[in-house]
Amino acid sequence: MSGNEIKLKFNDPAKDSRTPDIIVQPEYGTIYTGSKTKNAEHGGFSFGDTNVGLIVSNPEMKPRVVKTLVLTSQVAPTILHALGIDPSTLKAVQAEGTALLPEQTLEK
């Protein structure tokens, strides 16, 4: 991905130094290494890389499964909120306006 294609999914790389100028998507399951012991890698855009389970434990929360689409970037501000700390103290939240996880995940 490059140019306008990147801007469909990410911030404009010309305006945000954290956004790459180009992204190369390898063939799914391919690991580029000379190591004989490495059998996994992190990151990527495959289903297994972008769909991550999150388990929250709190004796005051009732158990539930939430299948709402969320972003991993919502985890940190939600934890701060749960601890009574203003999530807007995070620079990323300020820059991107990151929302908390959906309220049904926070109900007690």
Secondary structure, DSSP 4 states (H G I P E B T S, - for coil): -BTHHHHHHS--TTT-TTS-SB---PPTT----S-SS-------SSHHHH--------TTSPP--------GGGHHHHHHHHTT--GGGSHHHHHH-PPPSPGGGT--
